[in-house]
Amino acid sequence: MSTVFVTTGATIVFEELIRSTLDEKFINTLKSLGYIKLVVQYGVSGAELFEQCLSKLSLDNDSFSVEGFPFSDDISSIISQCDVVVSHAGTGSILDTLRLKKKLIVMVNDKLMDNHQLEIAQELENNGCLLKTCASLQGLLSCFDKLQSFNQHPLPEPDPNIIEDILHEL
């Protein structure tokens, strides 16, 4: 099963990510690439926007399905069952996805204060770990074009001795 999982984070509703991934053009792009399912984690206050966007899609008698939910305590199991993750640029979501070795597209929310998410996403894109886009449908579509030939580099394994090494330096 070819599934795309979208995670917007649990707390702040990332409206542009929800709107972009529930846009007819995006859905048609997924279908043309052979995906058959889209799962959207829309956050604790994004249900109304999710339902509103979903109602505009014409999915009747279609082999493509869309599901959504607000929050999960076990997001890793959902990520492990998908082929591609489209995520907000939260560090936890990025690391969870990359540790599970899933292809990752990150949409940066430029409306956040002190946009550290952009810095994290940019650095990981520079290292070939993910593809990054601004908050737009066109950027997301462009990333899916690039994804077809993207040779993702794995995230380096964590070093369990790093804290001990820092303490020895003190």
N, CA and C atoms as a LAMMPS dump frame, in Angstrom:
ITEM: TIMESTEP
0
ITEM: NUMBER OF ATOMS
510
ITEM: BOX BOUNDS ff ff ff
-5.0000000000000000e+02 5.0000000000000000e+02
-5.0000000000000000e+02 5.0000000000000000e+02
-5.0000000000000000e+02 5.0000000000000000e+02
ITEM: ATOMS id mol type element x y z
1 1 1 N 0.842 -1.181 0
2 1 2 C 0 0 0
3 1 3 C 0.885 1.242 0
4 2 1 N 0.62 2.149 -0.894
5 2 2 C 1.378 3.393 -0.989
6 2 3 C 0.634 4.495 -0.246
7 3 1 N 1.192 4.869 0.891
8 3 2 C 0.526 5.817 1.777
9 3 3 C 1.408 7.03 2.042
10 4 1 N 0.787 8.196 2.053
11 4 2 C 1.442 9.435 2.464
12 4 3 C 0.83 9.827 3.801
13 5 1 N 1.695 10.108 4.76
14 5 2 C 1.252 10.564 6.075
15 5 3 C 1.636 12.021 6.251
16 6 1 N 0.693 12.826 6.692
17 6 2 C 0.91 14.256 6.935
18 6 3 C 0.786 14.497 8.426
19 7 1 N 1.789 15.141 9.008
20 7 2 C 1.696 15.509 10.415
21 7 3 C 1.929 17.006 10.565
22 8 1 N 0.95 17.646 11.186
23 8 2 C 1.015 19.096 11.363
24 8 3 C 1.486 19.479 12.758
25 9 1 N 1.74 18.476 13.592
26 9 2 C 2.048 18.749 14.982
27 9 3 C 0.765 18.73 15.789
28 10 1 N 0.901 18.559 17.071
29 10 2 C -0.29 18.367 17.915
30 10 3 C -0.885 19.665 18.44
31 11 1 N -0.094 20.707 18.581
32 11 2 C -0.583 21.883 19.301
33 11 3 C -1.049 23.019 18.398
34 12 1 N -0.209 23.518 17.532
35 12 2 C -0.547 24.665 16.691
36 12 3 C -1.073 24.165 15.351
37 13 1 N -2.234 24.629 14.934
38 13 2 C -2.796 24.234 13.646
39 13 3 C -1.983 24.907 12.541
40 14 1 N -1.41 24.106 11.673
41 14 2 C -0.641 24.601 10.535
42 14 3 C -1.585 24.574 9.332
43 15 1 N -2.361 25.637 9.211
44 15 2 C -3.439 25.692 8.242
45 15 3 C -2.966 25.467 6.811
46 16 1 N -1.861 26.081 6.429
47 16 2 C -1.402 25.958 5.045
48 16 3 C -1.003 24.521 4.705
49 17 1 N -0.461 23.793 5.669
50 17 2 C -0.109 22.391 5.433
51 17 3 C -1.38 21.561 5.228
52 18 1 N -2.395 21.799 6.03
53 18 2 C -3.656 21.074 5.865
54 18 3 C -4.295 21.426 4.527
55 19 1 N -4.379 22.715 4.222
56 19 2 C -4.997 23.138 2.955
57 19 3 C -4.24 22.579 1.745
58 20 1 N -2.929 22.621 1.792
59 20 2 C -2.13 22.151 0.645
60 20 3 C -2.279 20.658 0.415
61 21 1 N -2.27 19.888 1.5
62 21 2 C -2.338 18.438 1.334
63 21 3 C -3.753 17.938 1.054
64 22 1 N -4.752 18.776 1.286
65 22 2 C -6.127 18.415 0.953
66 22 3 C -6.635 19.212 -0.247
67 23 1 N -5.717 19.655 -1.063
68 23 2 C -6.054 20.357 -2.297
69 23 3 C -6.207 19.328 -3.425
70 24 1 N -7.158 19.559 -4.303
71 24 2 C -7.432 18.634 -5.418
72 24 3 C -6.178 18.392 -6.273
73 25 1 N -5.38 19.438 -6.52
74 25 2 C -4.148 19.262 -7.311
75 25 3 C -3.175 18.322 -6.623
76 26 1 N -3.038 18.455 -5.322
77 26 2 C -2.125 17.587 -4.579
78 26 3 C -2.623 16.143 -4.606
79 27 1 N -3.908 15.953 -4.357
80 27 2 C -4.497 14.61 -4.378
81 27 3 C -4.3 13.977 -5.751
82 28 1 N -4.537 14.729 -6.815
83 28 2 C -4.355 14.198 -8.171
84 28 3 C -2.899 13.85 -8.445
85 29 1 N -1.978 14.645 -7.901
86 29 2 C -0.558 14.329 -8.045
87 29 3 C -0.237 13.018 -7.347
88 30 1 N -0.74 12.845 -6.134
89 30 2 C -0.516 11.584 -5.416
90 30 3 C -1.056 10.398 -6.21
91 31 1 N -2.261 10.536 -6.733
92 31 2 C -2.86 9.456 -7.526
93 31 3 C -1.995 9.124 -8.738
94 32 1 N -1.527 10.161 -9.423
95 32 2 C -0.72 9.928 -10.626
96 32 3 C 0.612 9.25 -10.304
97 33 1 N 1.08 9.401 -9.064
98 33 2 C 2.334 8.77 -8.637
99 33 3 C 2.103 7.388 -8.025
100 34 1 N 0.847 6.943 -7.974
101 34 2 C 0.545 5.599 -7.499
102 34 3 C 0.193 5.484 -6.027
103 35 1 N 0.057 6.593 -5.346
104 35 2 C -0.359 6.542 -3.944
105 35 3 C -1.854 6.292 -3.882
106 36 1 N -2.281 5.571 -2.85
107 36 2 C -3.698 5.241 -2.738
108 36 3 C -4.327 5.71 -1.424
109 37 1 N -3.491 6.255 -0.535
110 37 2 C -4.029 6.661 0.764
111 37 3 C -3.266 7.871 1.301
112 38 1 N -4.025 8.8 1.888
113 38 2 C -3.473 9.968 2.564
114 38 3 C -4.017 9.971 3.978
115 39 1 N -3.123 10.03 4.957
116 39 2 C -3.503 10.083 6.364
117 39 3 C -2.99 11.409 6.92
118 40 1 N -3.876 12.18 7.532
119 40 2 C -3.525 13.514 8.017
120 40 3 C -3.734 13.599 9.521
121 41 1 N -2.67 13.904 10.237
122 41 2 C -2.753 14.231 11.664
123 41 3 C -2.846 15.751 11.705
124 42 1 N -4.018 16.278 12.053
125 42 2 C -4.281 17.707 11.891
126 42 3 C -4.199 18.519 13.179
127 43 1 N -3.892 17.885 14.302
128 43 2 C -3.749 18.626 15.559
129 43 3 C -5.045 18.731 16.321
130 44 1 N -4.924 19.122 17.584
131 44 2 C -6.088 19.114 18.477
132 44 3 C -7.153 20.14 18.106
133 45 1 N -6.803 21.17 17.373
134 45 2 C -7.815 22.181 17.024
135 45 3 C -7.998 22.325 15.513
136 46 1 N -7.593 21.318 14.756
137 46 2 C -7.686 21.416 13.299
138 46 3 C -8.813 20.63 12.663
139 47 1 N -9.694 20.031 13.461
140 47 2 C -10.756 19.179 12.918
141 47 3 C -11.67 19.926 11.952
142 48 1 N -12.066 21.125 12.316
143 48 2 C -12.993 21.874 11.467
144 48 3 C -12.373 22.18 10.103
145 49 1 N -11.116 22.624 10.097
146 49 2 C -10.43 22.912 8.842
147 49 3 C -10.256 21.636 8.014
148 50 1 N -9.875 20.531 8.67
149 50 2 C -9.726 19.256 7.976
150 50 3 C -11.043 18.866 7.303
151 51 1 N -12.131 18.896 8.039
152 51 2 C -13.444 18.507 7.491
153 51 3 C -13.873 19.439 6.367
154 52 1 N -13.608 20.723 6.533
155 52 2 C -13.964 21.705 5.507
156 52 3 C -13.209 21.418 4.202
157 53 1 N -11.906 21.178 4.297
158 53 2 C -11.099 20.893 3.106
159 53 3 C -11.486 19.552 2.494
160 54 1 N -11.723 18.567 3.34
161 54 2 C -12.094 17.233 2.865
162 54 3 C -13.415 17.27 2.101
163 55 1 N -14.352 18.088 2.555
164 55 2 C -15.668 18.156 1.907
165 55 3 C -15.585 18.723 0.489
166 56 1 N -14.523 19.447 0.172
167 56 2 C -14.359 20.031 -1.167
168 56 3 C -13.762 19.049 -2.167
169 57 1 N -13.259 17.922 -1.679
170 57 2 C -12.648 16.929 -2.567
171 57 3 C -13.712 16.036 -3.183
172 58 1 N -13.461 15.623 -4.404
173 58 2 C -14.378 14.687 -5.062
174 58 3 C -13.735 13.301 -5.061
175 59 1 N -14.01 12.541 -4.001
176 59 2 C -13.408 11.218 -3.839
177 59 3 C -14.433 10.093 -3.966
178 60 1 N -15.647 10.407 -4.396
179 60 2 C -16.673 9.379 -4.523
180 60 3 C -16.241 8.326 -5.539
181 61 1 N -16.517 7.066 -5.213
182 61 2 C -16.192 5.95 -6.1
183 61 3 C -14.735 5.982 -6.54
184 62 1 N -13.856 6.332 -5.639
185 62 2 C -12.44 6.472 -5.946
186 62 3 C -11.651 5.43 -5.171
187 63 1 N -10.562 4.985 -5.754
188 63 2 C -9.703 4.017 -5.06
189 63 3 C -8.73 4.716 -4.121
190 64 1 N -8.791 6.035 -4.055
191 64 2 C -7.925 6.822 -3.181
192 64 3 C -8.711 7.184 -1.919
193 65 1 N -8.088 7.017 -0.753
194 65 2 C -8.794 7.344 0.487
195 65 3 C -8.023 8.377 1.303
196 66 1 N -8.777 9.132 2.068
197 66 2 C -8.22 10.15 2.963
198 66 3 C -8.784 9.901 4.354
199 67 1 N -7.882 9.854 5.328
200 67 2 C -8.271 9.706 6.734
201 67 3 C -7.604 10.814 7.532
202 68 1 N -8.201 11.146 8.667
203 68 2 C -7.606 12.157 9.523
204 68 3 C -7.876 11.888 10.984
205 69 1 N -7.01 12.423 11.826
206 69 2 C -7.172 12.31 13.273
207 69 3 C -6.429 13.465 13.928
208 70 1 N -6.822 13.842 15.16
209 70 2 C -6.198 15 15.814
210 70 3 C -4.846 14.717 16.449
211 71 1 N -4.694 13.573 17.106
212 71 2 C -3.502 13.338 17.92
213 71 3 C -3.327 11.834 18.122
214 72 1 N -2.077 11.417 18.29
215 72 2 C -1.786 10.015 18.612
216 72 3 C -0.61 9.959 19.573
217 73 1 N -0.713 9.084 20.564
218 73 2 C 0.411 8.848 21.471
219 73 3 C 1.472 7.959 20.83
220 74 1 N 1.117 7.323 19.73
221 74 2 C 2.034 6.389 19.076
222 74 3 C 2.225 6.762 17.609
223 75 1 N 2.739 7.956 17.383
224 75 2 C 2.917 8.463 16.024
225 75 3 C 3.934 7.627 15.252
226 76 1 N 4.903 7.038 15.95
227 76 2 C 5.928 6.229 15.284
228 76 3 C 5.335 5.035 14.555
229 77 1 N 4.311 4.406 15.117
230 77 2 C 3.714 3.257 14.434
231 77 3 C 2.986 3.695 13.164
232 78 1 N 2.427 4.886 13.178
233 78 2 C 1.767 5.409 11.978
234 78 3 C 2.814 5.731 10.92
235 79 1 N 3.893 6.379 11.327
236 79 2 C 4.974 6.698 10.395
237 79 3 C 5.542 5.423 9.787
238 80 1 N 5.716 4.394 10.587
239 80 2 C 6.327 3.158 10.087
240 80 3 C 5.465 2.468 9.031
241 81 1 N 4.175 2.762 8.996
242 81 2 C 3.277 2.124 8.045
243 81 3 C 3.111 2.902 6.738
244 82 1 N 3.785 4.033 6.607
245 82 2 C 3.613 4.841 5.406
246 82 3 C 4.882 4.806 4.551
247 83 1 N 4.766 5.38 3.354
248 83 2 C 5.894 5.422 2.429
249 83 3 C 6.591 6.776 2.432
250 84 1 N 5.809 7.833 2.594
251 84 2 C 6.329 9.203 2.584
252 84 3 C 5.647 9.971 3.701
253 85 1 N 6.417 10.839 4.366
254 85 2 C 5.86 11.721 5.389
255 85 3 C 6.003 13.16 4.915
256 86 1 N 4.915 13.904 5.028
257 86 2 C 4.933 15.356 4.822
258 86 3 C 4.694 15.934 6.2
259 87 1 N 5.645 16.734 6.68
260 87 2 C 5.594 17.169 8.066
261 87 3 C 5.815 18.667 8.203
262 88 1 N 5.291 19.182 9.312
263 88 2 C 5.72 20.505 9.748
264 88 3 C 7.192 20.351 10.135
265 89 1 N 7.864 21.43 10.427
266 89 2 C 9.304 21.353 10.675
267 89 3 C 9.65 21.206 12.149
268 90 1 N 8.77 20.587 12.916
269 90 2 C 9.062 20.336 14.317
270 90 3 C 10.155 19.287 14.459
271 91 1 N 11.086 19.531 15.346
272 91 2 C 12.235 18.64 15.513
273 91 3 C 11.818 17.213 15.84
274 92 1 N 10.847 17.033 16.727
275 92 2 C 10.406 15.691 17.091
276 92 3 C 9.868 14.925 15.897
277 93 1 N 9.027 15.572 15.098
278 93 2 C 8.461 14.914 13.914
279 93 3 C 9.545 14.571 12.905
280 94 1 N 10.487 15.475 12.708
281 94 2 C 11.578 15.228 11.769
282 94 3 C 12.41 14.033 12.232
283 95 1 N 12.839 14.047 13.495
284 95 2 C 13.698 12.962 13.996
285 95 3 C 12.964 11.622 14.012
286 96 1 N 11.694 11.619 14.422
287 96 2 C 10.918 10.377 14.408
288 96 3 C 10.889 9.769 13.008
289 97 1 N 10.656 10.606 12.009
290 97 2 C 10.553 10.133 10.626
291 97 3 C 11.894 9.651 10.101
292 98 1 N 12.938 10.436 10.317
293 98 2 C 14.253 10.06 9.786
294 98 3 C 14.819 8.828 10.473
295 99 1 N 14.554 8.66 11.75
296 99 2 C 15.015 7.458 12.451
297 99 3 C 14.337 6.199 11.916
298 100 1 N 13.125 6.354 11.407
299 100 2 C 12.419 5.223 10.805
300 100 3 C 12.748 5.069 9.313
301 101 1 N 13.673 5.908 8.835
302 101 2 C 14.181 5.842 7.459
303 101 3 C 13.088 6.002 6.402
304 102 1 N 12.18 6.914 6.668
305 102 2 C 11.104 7.221 5.725
306 102 3 C 11.458 8.479 4.941
307 103 1 N 11.024 8.526 3.679
308 103 2 C 11.226 9.738 2.886
309 103 3 C 10.421 10.857 3.533
310 104 1 N 11.046 12.039 3.576
311 104 2 C 10.456 13.146 4.326
312 104 3 C 10.495 14.444 3.539
313 105 1 N 9.32 15.074 3.469
314 105 2 C 9.188 16.431 2.945
315 105 3 C 8.73 17.291 4.116
316 106 1 N 9.448 18.37 4.356
317 106 2 C 9.142 19.261 5.472
318 106 3 C 8.642 20.593 4.924
319 107 1 N 7.474 21.014 5.416
320 107 2 C 6.943 22.327 5.082
321 107 3 C 7.171 23.236 6.283
322 108 1 N 7.895 24.302 6.056
323 108 2 C 8.248 25.227 7.134
324 108 3 C 7.129 26.248 7.323
325 109 1 N 6.717 26.398 8.564
326 109 2 C 5.703 27.384 8.922
327 109 3 C 6.41 28.706 9.208
328 110 1 N 6.412 29.591 8.233
329 110 2 C 7.136 30.862 8.368
330 110 3 C 6.408 31.875 9.246
331 111 1 N 5.249 31.504 9.77
332 111 2 C 4.509 32.419 10.639
333 111 3 C 4.89 32.272 12.105
334 112 1 N 5.743 31.305 12.415
335 112 2 C 6.157 31.115 13.8
336 112 3 C 7.213 32.144 14.176
337 113 1 N 7.181 32.57 15.428
338 113 2 C 8.202 33.494 15.926
339 113 3 C 9.54 32.785 16.009
340 114 1 N 10.647 33.533 15.812
341 114 2 C 11.988 32.978 15.952
342 114 3 C 12.061 31.647 15.208
343 115 1 N 11.974 31.718 13.906
344 115 2 C 11.774 30.537 13.088
345 115 3 C 12.971 29.588 13.077
346 116 1 N 13.191 28.922 14.213
347 116 2 C 14.259 27.931 14.308
348 116 3 C 13.957 26.718 13.435
349 117 1 N 12.678 26.488 13.122
350 117 2 C 12.318 25.353 12.278
351 117 3 C 12.959 25.472 10.9
352 118 1 N 13.043 26.685 10.381
353 118 2 C 13.672 26.891 9.082
354 118 3 C 15.143 26.485 9.13
355 119 1 N 15.831 26.859 10.187
356 119 2 C 17.252 26.523 10.323
357 119 3 C 17.469 25.016 10.387
358 120 1 N 16.645 24.324 11.16
359 120 2 C 16.759 22.873 11.289
360 120 3 C 16.482 22.197 9.948
361 121 1 N 15.392 22.593 9.31
362 121 2 C 15.026 21.998 8.021
363 121 3 C 16.09 22.277 6.965
364 122 1 N 16.625 23.49 6.942
365 122 2 C 17.646 23.847 5.961
366 122 3 C 18.909 23.007 6.145
367 123 1 N 19.339 22.856 7.379
368 123 2 C 20.547 22.073 7.657
369 123 3 C 20.375 20.611 7.251
370 124 1 N 19.224 20.035 7.576
371 124 2 C 18.984 18.638 7.214
372 124 3 C 18.789 18.461 5.711
373 125 1 N 18.242 19.471 5.052
374 125 2 C 18.158 19.407 3.587
375 125 3 C 19.553 19.499 2.979
376 126 1 N 20.393 20.391 3.517
377 126 2 C 21.764 20.514 3.026
378 126 3 C 22.535 19.202 3.154
379 127 1 N 22.19 18.411 4.172
380 127 2 C 22.846 17.12 4.383
381 127 3 C 22.157 15.975 3.643
382 128 1 N 21.152 16.283 2.846
383 128 2 C 20.492 15.276 2.022
384 128 3 C 19.539 14.359 2.768
385 129 1 N 19.118 14.776 3.965
386 129 2 C 18.237 13.927 4.778
387 129 3 C 16.762 14.107 4.446
388 130 1 N 16.384 15.254 3.882
389 130 2 C 14.979 15.556 3.617
390 130 3 C 14.877 16.601 2.524
391 131 1 N 13.659 16.806 2.059
392 131 2 C 13.35 17.901 1.151
393 131 3 C 12.531 18.924 1.916
394 132 1 N 12.788 20.195 1.665
395 132 2 C 12.136 21.281 2.399
396 132 3 C 11.386 22.172 1.425
397 133 1 N 10.255 22.69 1.894
398 133 2 C 9.502 23.65 1.095
399 133 3 C 8.947 24.743 1.991
400 134 1 N 8.636 25.862 1.362
401 134 2 C 7.923 26.924 2.06
402 134 3 C 6.465 26.496 2.181
403 135 1 N 5.687 27.263 2.882
404 135 2 C 4.28 26.932 3.122
405 135 3 C 3.445 27.299 1.898
406 136 1 N 3.455 26.405 0.889
407 136 2 C 2.654 26.649 -0.312
408 136 3 C 2.363 25.335 -1.03
409 137 1 N 1.257 25.299 -1.709
410 137 2 C 0.902 24.134 -2.511
411 137 3 C 1.937 23.913 -3.604
412 138 1 N 2.356 24.979 -4.279
413 138 2 C 3.32 24.843 -5.373
414 138 3 C 4.643 24.273 -4.864
415 139 1 N 5.091 24.716 -3.697
416 139 2 C 6.314 24.179 -3.119
417 139 3 C 6.192 22.702 -2.805
418 140 1 N 5.041 22.307 -2.293
419 140 2 C 4.803 20.905 -1.972
420 140 3 C 4.794 20.05 -3.236
421 141 1 N 4.127 20.517 -4.276
422 141 2 C 4.095 19.79 -5.542
423 141 3 C 5.499 19.653 -6.128
424 142 1 N 6.285 20.705 -6.027
425 142 2 C 7.66 20.675 -6.511
426 142 3 C 8.489 19.632 -5.76
427 143 1 N 8.29 19.534 -4.452
428 143 2 C 9.017 18.534 -3.656
429 143 3 C 8.639 17.113 -4.069
430 144 1 N 7.372 16.884 -4.386
431 144 2 C 6.976 15.542 -4.827
432 144 3 C 7.595 15.203 -6.177
433 145 1 N 7.799 16.204 -7.04
434 145 2 C 8.529 15.962 -8.293
435 145 3 C 9.97 15.548 -7.995
436 146 1 N 10.619 16.268 -7.084
437 146 2 C 12.009 15.974 -6.712
438 146 3 C 12.131 14.634 -5.989
439 147 1 N 11.094 14.264 -5.246
440 147 2 C 11.13 13.052 -4.431
441 147 3 C 11.369 11.802 -5.271
442 148 1 N 10.904 11.824 -6.509
443 148 2 C 11.023 10.648 -7.365
444 148 3 C 12.478 10.262 -7.622
445 149 1 N 13.369 11.248 -7.632
446 149 2 C 14.791 10.952 -7.871
447 149 3 C 15.67 11.281 -6.66
448 150 1 N 15.039 11.537 -5.528
449 150 2 C 15.769 11.941 -4.326
450 150 3 C 16.486 10.751 -3.704
451 151 1 N 17.781 10.895 -3.531
452 151 2 C 18.604 9.874 -2.886
453 151 3 C 18.839 10.314 -1.446
454 152 1 N 17.933 9.927 -0.58
455 152 2 C 17.945 10.383 0.807
456 152 3 C 19.121 9.791 1.572
457 153 1 N 19.841 10.645 2.277
458 153 2 C 20.926 10.205 3.156
459 153 3 C 20.353 9.892 4.53
460 154 1 N 20.822 8.829 5.139
461 154 2 C 20.297 8.495 6.471
462 154 3 C 20.769 9.484 7.529
463 155 1 N 19.956 9.634 8.537
464 155 2 C 20.319 10.439 9.691
465 155 3 C 21.416 9.698 10.44
466 156 1 N 22.496 10.364 10.817
467 156 2 C 23.532 9.669 11.594
468 156 3 C 22.953 9.11 12.891
469 157 1 N 23.445 7.967 13.29
470 157 2 C 22.998 7.352 14.537
471 157 3 C 23.405 8.23 15.718
472 158 1 N 22.576 8.302 16.743
473 158 2 C 22.93 9.111 17.915
474 158 3 C 24.139 8.52 18.631
475 159 1 N 24.95 9.39 19.192
476 159 2 C 26.132 8.973 19.939
477 159 3 C 25.786 8.96 21.423
478 160 1 N 25.671 7.774 22.026
479 160 2 C 25.274 7.711 23.441
480 160 3 C 26.339 8.247 24.389
481 161 1 N 27.563 8.434 23.898
482 161 2 C 28.654 8.906 24.755
483 161 3 C 28.835 10.414 24.724
484 162 1 N 28.037 11.112 23.963
485 162 2 C 28.267 12.545 23.773
486 162 3 C 28.173 13.333 25.081
487 163 1 N 27.23 13.004 25.933
488 163 2 C 27.091 13.738 27.202
489 163 3 C 28.3 13.448 28.101
490 164 1 N 28.708 12.21 28.125
491 164 2 C 29.881 11.841 28.928
492 164 3 C 31.121 12.587 28.426
493 165 1 N 31.276 12.68 27.102
494 165 2 C 32.413 13.39 26.538
495 165 3 C 32.383 14.883 26.911
496 166 1 N 31.207 15.485 26.885
497 166 2 C 31.078 16.907 27.249
498 166 3 C 31.432 17.098 28.72
499 167 1 N 30.948 16.204 29.562
500 167 2 C 31.242 16.317 30.995
501 167 3 C 32.736 16.162 31.277
502 168 1 N 33.423 15.315 30.546
503 168 2 C 34.861 15.17 30.709
504 168 3 C 35.622 16.411 30.3
505 169 1 N 35.084 17.137 29.329
506 169 2 C 35.718 18.383 28.881
507 169 3 C 35.6 19.483 29.933
508 170 1 N 34.57 19.406 30.77
509 170 2 C 34.37 20.421 31.801
510 170 3 C 35.377 20.203 32.889
